[in-house]
Amino acid sequence: MQKGRNVSGKLNSPIRRRTIGIGAAAASSAATLLVAGCSRAPSFNLLGSFFPAWILCGVIGILLAVAVRLFFVRIKLEPQLKPLIVVYPCLAAFFTFTLWLLFFS
């Protein structure tokens, strides 16, 4: 058996062990931070069941983006908006995040 190698033939060096230790510490820290974020879920009572607030904000944001699209079509602004695949999802995200900040932050 060669010096510095373990039974499986892989190098057994302090650098390898340190790298594995750092990776384990990083994974443990990430898991701790992710679990800490779940301490309080913003939910509200809607017809007797607790409903996540972000779903409601998302649905209202999408409906507002549809209303803005209808407004853009009516005033004939939509042909000037080139990448429609980017414009309307961004509008929906804008309305969703704005509603979230106004009502739940």
C-alpha atoms as one frame of an Amber mdcrd trajectory, in Angstrom:
protein
   0.000   0.000   0.000   1.345   3.408  -0.939   2.088   6.004   1.665  -0.593
   8.719   2.031  -3.408   6.637   0.547  -6.249   4.874   2.343  -7.781   1.476
   1.555  -9.948   2.772  -1.314  -6.935   4.393  -3.004  -8.019   8.002  -2.409
  -5.662  10.562  -0.996  -5.947  11.017   2.749  -4.618  14.513   3.260  -5.330
  17.314   5.734  -6.529  19.539   2.881  -9.175  16.989   1.866 -10.365  16.620
   5.449 -10.509  20.407   5.893 -12.517  20.779   2.677 -15.015  18.160   3.825
 -15.267  19.883   7.231 -15.930  23.277   5.645 -18.568  21.760   3.361 -20.300
  20.111   6.312 -20.255  23.364   8.288 -21.677  25.300   5.328 -24.463  22.757
   4.821 -25.308  22.818   8.518 -25.421  26.632   8.567 -27.620  26.751   5.461
 -30.047  24.232   6.939 -30.224  26.213  10.195 -30.963  29.465   8.374 -33.644
  27.849   6.217 -35.402  26.324   9.216 -35.243  29.605  11.136 -37.171  31.301
   8.326 -40.178  29.069   8.969 -40.888  30.366  12.460 -44.045  32.306  11.542
 -46.051  31.823   8.379 -48.134  34.842   7.360 -51.589  33.347   6.978 -55.102
  34.568   7.540 -58.497  33.040   8.039 -60.436  32.859   4.771 -63.844  31.144
   4.999 -62.758  29.037   7.937 -59.386  27.855   6.630 -56.000  29.465   7.047
 -54.686  30.628   3.696 -51.116  31.671   2.846 -50.999  35.378   2.167 -48.472
  35.113  -0.666 -50.886  33.067  -2.795 -53.565  35.723  -2.474 -51.061  38.484
  -3.327 -49.905  36.478  -6.368 -53.421  35.926  -7.675 -54.354  39.584  -7.224
 -51.070  40.625  -8.863 -51.800  38.460 -11.907 -55.342  39.841 -12.151 -53.990
  43.399 -11.980 -51.466  42.581 -14.735 -54.332  41.283 -16.905 -56.262  44.500
 -16.252 -53.216  46.574 -17.226 -52.849  44.494 -20.402 -56.459  45.215 -21.333
 -55.808  48.903 -20.672 -52.677  48.828 -22.876 -54.635  47.161 -25.689 -57.414
  49.728 -25.375 -55.076  52.719 -25.627 -53.047  50.920 -28.359 -49.802  50.908
 -26.381 -49.192  47.151 -26.589 -47.551  47.191 -30.084 -44.800  49.446 -28.672
 -44.015  46.980 -25.887 -41.539  44.664 -27.595 -40.716  41.662 -25.380 -44.228
  40.922 -24.111 -42.960  37.716 -22.528 -40.938  39.928 -20.165 -43.264  42.910
 -19.696 -46.338  41.174 -18.315 -44.617  38.798 -15.876 -42.662  41.785 -14.563
 -45.901  43.722 -14.119 -47.455  40.769 -12.282 -44.392  40.498 -10.018 -44.457
  44.257  -9.393 -48.108  44.173  -8.341 -47.595  41.030  -6.243 -44.624  42.424
  -4.326 -46.269  45.809  -3.878 -49.382  44.210  -2.401 -47.231  42.048  -0.129
 -45.318  45.077   1.150 -48.461  47.152   1.650 -50.476  44.583   3.554 -48.073
  42.061   5.153 -44.744  43.742   5.940
